[in-house]
């Protein structure tokens, strides 16, 4: 990952949301989950069928019996695209 993008992601990952920047002519989207109390969380991205340029994303958590690191984490995912994208947030499954 380019250092400039890594620094940008580190600055924005603490507040949940979708952020956008441009790097070398490509759009870079940061899907930030915000703060979580343990490890084991991440973001799952899927394309919505029949909706070109629209991606869905969801925060996924550890399984009920999973062992996870006891540290505050800030899960995020980066999406690089030449085209403008839109994102739909799906609620986390409990």
Secondary structure, 3 states (H helix, E strand, C coil): CCHHHHHHHHHHCCCCEEEEEEECCEEEEEEECCCECCCCCEEEEEECCCCCCEEEEEEECCCCCCCCCCCCECCEEEEEECCCCEEEEECCCC
